[in-house]
Amino acid sequence: MKPLLSIIIPTKNRYTTLLPLLDALCSFESENFEIVIQDNSDINEEILNYLESNKDVRINYFYCSDKLSIIDNSDLAVNHTIGEYICFIGDDDGVMPYIVDVVEWMKQNGIKALKSFKPNYYWPDQKSNYLSNNTTGILTISKFDYQYKIITSKTALDYTLQKGGTTMKMLPCLYHGIVQRETLNKIYSNCGTYFPGPSPDMANAIALTQFTSDYIYVDFPVVISGKSKNSGGGLGVLHKHIDKIEDMSHLPKNTARDWNDKIPKYWTGPTIWAESVLKALENCGNVKALNQFNFFYLYAAIIVFNGKHKKEIFKDFQYKTHTLSFYRSYVNIFMNRVQFFF
């Protein structure tokens, strides 16, 4: 019998967090889900030994030794699933034991995509923020009320465009979310990939706004977002999520060549998400929406979050950045950042 849910975990050279995650998932009582591991590690002996001792039939392991981009590895993961619904998590993330119950509720109510309140877990040796000295594993969680609401895809997309592609706050998502496989197939048929942009989380989220009318947000934990010292999220916490596009070997091969000239050609959290927004809209055929993109908010966010690298990030950049719209955005982002820390 096919499982209701497929939990996919694309991974590379991060068994330190992957194996504890698998232990947690295998402790769940439900038999109505599968775990799909798409591994592109340099050497996979460690996980082969783990799987030899852990005979859980819910684990489906796939390995590719060829050098893959993060998009190719993620596409392979989805293509290896057989569940009606899919949840994409990183190898340092987690999900709650009742996730299958949530998916059963989705199926009963015809819900195509769901996103949830999300606690954060900081693995040992990973700081919880830039100023923190606490390097032990901690879980941060705020209040939630067990309510749910419907968010339209248009509302979600408009919000992200006005924020210069710097946030996924309002977007439906496969990464850290749950999506019906049938909906994902529509994206693949149209774009030739489930992730039509260089960053899989943002690219898929934007594509979902093009193939769904709305999604459900539930205000209780379903997925736990993990931050570890070797992950993108962990590096972002420490503001080390920075490098030249050409030097990022995990990106699709034509990323640097096809980079939008209105976005600084440097790999940071804001720039790679912004580029993914534009590329996803182009690949989905919604060129009209590109006119709503707020580039000045993006420039302000880059300077607030990566100020000490601004000279190298904006080096040789041809477009005007410091306008009235830029300064308004800068003040807004800066004050929100101050409030976050204090």
Helices and strands as residue ranges (DSSP letters): E 5-11, H 15-26, E 33-39, H 45-53, E 59-63, H 70-79, E 85-88, E 94-95, H 99-108, E 113-117, E 120-122, E 138-140, E 148-152, H 153-162, E 177-180, H 181-191, H 200-211, E 214-221, E 223-227, H 232-237, E 243-244, G 245-247, E 266-267, H 269-283, G 287-292, H 295-305, G 307-309, H 310-313, H 324-341
